[in-house]
Amino acid sequence: MSNHDETFPMQDLILTSREAQELLKIGRTKLWDLTRKNAIPAYRVGTGRTSALRYKRSELIAWLDRNRV
């Protein structure tokens, strides 16, 4: 049986909004604010009222690195 990490490296994972919040250690409102301002890249999945935002883990990690204090 193959190791999940070998097949899908952690940096290439697609995260839900909740998972992105946990990774960035921020709340829902702050995540939405950063997304709305295009400070962090997000991808809309679906159309209309049922669409959801998704985030690439690798892009969020890169954003964290660029915004390190």
Secondary structure, 3 states (H helix, E strand, C coil): CCCHHHHCCHHHCEECHHHHHHHHCCCHHHHHHHHHCCCCCCEEECCHHHCEEEEEHHHHHHHHHHCCC
